[in-house]
């Protein structure tokens, strides 16, 4: 079983919105609750990059390119991390992944986001 299961991707027009979900499938609840979690993305032909993070205390941090448009949140009881993406731009096209903030666990399949007119 993969560490993480990401979902919620799709194809949208510029200016549209998507909400991504990530389920931690192998962390026990207490471990998940104490982990700082992050979203990452990899665009075609580019390296994977940081998008957003949320600490166990729910402090958040964002890449400059998504600040003000994306919102990360978590539901500890469900071991879920979410990424609300608004005002999507073509540059947001990528496969989106979640992991802990150190990216120390194996990557899931990711979820594809395509922003196209």
C-alpha positions in Angstrom: 0.0 0.0 0.0 1.4 3.4 -1.0 2.2 5.9 1.7 -0.1 8.5 0.2 -3.2 8.5 -2.1 -3.8 11.8 -3.8 -7.0 12.6 -5.6 -9.1 15.5 -6.9 -7.1 16.6 -10.0 -8.6 17.3 -13.4 -8.7 19.6 -16.3 -9.9 23.2 -15.7 -9.8 26.5 -17.5 -7.6 29.4 -16.3 -9.3 31.1 -13.3 -11.0 27.8 -12.2 -10.7 26.0 -9.0 -9.9 22.5 -7.8 -9.6 20.9 -4.4 -7.0 18.2 -4.0 -7.1 15.6 -1.3 -4.3 13.4 0.2 -4.9 10.4 2.4 -2.0 9.2 4.5 -2.5 5.4 4.3 0.4 4.1 6.4 1.0 6.5 9.2 -0.6 5.7 12.4 -2.8 8.5 13.8 -0.4 9.8 16.4 2.4 10.0 13.9 0.3 11.8 11.3 -0.9 14.3 14.0 2.7 15.2 14.8 4.0 15.4 11.2 4.4 18.6 9.3 2.9 17.9 5.8 3.4 19.4 2.4 2.1 19.5 -1.1 4.6 19.3 -4.0 4.2 19.4 -7.8 6.1 18.4 -10.9 5.4 20.0 -14.2 6.4 18.3 -17.4 10.1 18.5 -18.0 10.8 20.1 -14.6 11.9 19.0 -11.2 9.4 18.5 -8.3 8.9 21.6 -6.3 7.4 22.7 -3.0 3.9 24.2 -3.1 2.6 24.5 0.4 3.1 23.1 3.9 1.1 22.9 7.1 2.6 22.1 10.5 1.1 19.9 13.2 0.0 23.2 14.8 -1.6 24.3 11.5 0.9 27.0 10.7 1.0 27.3 6.9 3.7 28.2 4.3 3.4 28.7 0.6 5.6 29.0 -2.5 5.5 32.6 -3.7 3.9 31.4 -7.0 0.8 30.2 -5.3 0.5 32.5 -2.3 -3.0 34.1 -2.1 -4.4 31.5 -4.5 -3.9 28.2 -2.7 -4.9 27.1 0.8 -3.6 24.0 2.6 -5.5 22.4 5.4 -5.6 19.1 7.3 -8.0 16.8 9.1 -6.0 14.9 11.6 -8.8 12.5 12.5 -9.1 11.3 8.9 -5.3 11.6 8.2 -6.1 13.9 5.3 -4.4 16.9 3.8 -6.1 19.2 1.4 -5.1 21.8 -1.1 -7.7 24.3 -2.3 -6.6 25.8 -5.5 -8.3 29.0 -6.8 -7.5 31.3 -9.7 -5.7 28.5 -11.4 -3.1 29.5 -14.1 -1.7 27.5 -17.0 1.6 27.5 -15.0 -0.1 25.4 -12.3 -0.3 22.4 -14.7 1.5 19.6 -13.0 1.2 16.3 -11.1 0.6 17.1 -7.5 1.9 15.0 -4.6 1.8 15.1 -0.9 4.5 14.0 1.6 5.8 15.0 5.0 7.7 18.3 5.0 11.0 16.5 4.7 9.7 14.5 1.8 11.1 11.5 3.6 8.5 9.0 2.7 7.9 7.3 -0.7 5.9 9.2 -3.2 2.4 8.3 -4.2 1.0 8.3 -7.7 0.1 12.0 -7.5 -2.9 13.6 -9.1 -2.8 15.4 -12.4 -3.9 19.0 -12.8 -4.2 20.5 -16.2 -5.1 24.2 -16.7 -5.9 24.9 -20.3 -8.0 27.3 -22.2 
